[in-house]
Amino acid sequence: MIEFSTSGDISIEVNGKRLAVAQSYRARTIRESRAIEAFGKRSPVGVMAGRTTHQIDLSRVQLLDEALSDGIDFYGLSGFTLVIAKPGQRVIYSGCEWSGIDESAGLGSVVLESVSLIATKRMVLP
């Protein structure tokens, strides 16, 4: 297993505005691939790379006070950005759509225990 340290900044943004922060994340990139078959051959002659998607699971997601006061409905978010700050770089997942939300809260706070996202793009910036 490869371990990466974070600088403590995992945030969800819409139009450059931070709406929520998360305590931890797990990311998985999947690329569909297809074998190329040739007539008369018993084995594939190659493999063709297909579409890439990024699946991210966030834990202990909390909406920021500004988002709450603006009446942001997390369930209505679409096409948002996830930013993960690591020492010396930022990983940006864009075109995000949520695929699952597990919610629980105590008195006076709104915490989304876990959020699963699908992203269309991943970019790393210094």
C-alpha positions in Angstrom: 0.0 0.0 0.0 1.2 3.5 -0.9 0.7 6.2 1.7 0.3 9.9 1.1 0.2 12.5 3.8 -2.2 15.4 3.4 -1.9 18.9 4.7 -5.3 18.6 6.3 -7.3 20.3 3.5 -9.8 18.3 1.7 -12.6 20.5 0.4 -15.6 20.5 -1.9 -15.9 23.6 -4.0 -18.5 25.1 -6.4 -17.5 28.0 -8.6 -14.3 28.4 -6.5 -16.2 28.7 -3.2 -15.5 26.2 -0.4 -18.7 24.5 0.7 -17.5 21.6 2.8 -14.5 19.9 4.2 -13.7 16.2 4.8 -11.5 14.4 7.3 -10.3 11.7 4.9 -10.7 10.3 1.5 -10.2 7.2 -0.6 -9.8 7.5 -4.4 -9.9 4.9 -7.1 -9.4 5.4 -10.8 -10.9 2.9 -13.2 -10.2 2.7 -16.9 -12.3 0.5 -19.1 -10.2 -1.7 -21.4 -11.1 -4.0 -24.2 -9.3 -6.9 -25.8 -8.7 -6.6 -29.6 -9.5 -9.8 -31.2 -8.3 -11.0 -34.6 -10.0 -13.6 -36.8 -8.2 -16.9 -36.5 -6.2 -16.0 -33.5 -6.7 -17.8 -30.2 -5.4 -14.9 -28.1 -6.1 -11.2 -28.3 -3.7 -9.2 -30.4 -3.8 -6.2 -28.2 -5.8 -4.1 -25.7 -7.5 -0.8 -26.3 -7.8 1.7 -23.5 -11.3 3.1 -22.9 -13.1 5.6 -20.7 -11.5 6.6 -17.3 -13.6 7.5 -14.3 -12.6 8.5 -10.8 -14.4 7.2 -7.7 -13.8 9.1 -4.5 -15.1 8.2 -1.0 -15.0 11.0 1.6 -15.4 10.4 5.3 -16.6 12.8 8.0 -17.7 15.5 5.5 -19.0 18.7 7.2 -20.7 21.6 5.5 -19.1 25.0 6.3 -21.2 27.6 8.1 -21.2 29.8 5.0 -22.8 27.0 2.9 -25.4 26.5 5.6 -26.2 30.2 5.9 -26.5 30.4 2.1 -29.0 27.5 2.1 -26.8 25.2 0.0 -28.5 21.8 -0.5 -25.7 19.3 -0.9 -28.2 16.8 -2.4 -28.7 19.3 -5.3 -25.1 19.8 -6.1 -24.0 18.8 -9.6 -20.8 19.4 -11.6 -18.8 20.4 -8.5 -15.0 20.2 -7.7 -13.1 18.3 -5.1 -9.7 19.7 -4.0 -7.3 17.6 -2.0 -4.2 19.5 -0.8 -1.1 17.4 -0.3 2.4 18.7 0.6 3.6 20.5 -2.5 0.6 19.8 -4.7 -3.1 20.0 -5.1 -5.2 17.2 -6.6 -8.3 18.5 -8.3 -11.2 16.3 -9.3 -13.7 18.1 -11.5 -17.1 17.3 -13.0 -18.1 15.6 -9.8 -21.5 14.1 -9.2 -22.3 12.4 -5.9 -23.4 8.8 -6.1 -24.1 8.1 -2.4 -24.5 10.0 0.9 -24.7 8.7 4.4 -25.8 11.3 6.8 -25.9 11.7 10.6 -25.7 14.8 12.9 -25.6 15.8 16.5 -27.2 18.8 18.0 -26.1 22.1 16.4 -24.1 20.6 13.5 -24.6 19.1 10.1 -22.3 16.3 9.3 -22.5 14.1 6.2 -20.8 10.9 7.5 -19.7 9.8 4.1 -20.1 10.9 0.5 -19.2 8.9 -2.6 -18.4 10.8 -5.7 -17.7 10.1 -9.4 -15.4 12.6 -11.2 -14.8 13.0 -14.9 -11.3 14.6 -14.6 -8.3 14.5 -12.3 -5.6 17.2 -12.4 -2.5 17.6 -10.3 -1.1 21.2 -9.7 2.1 22.2 -7.9 
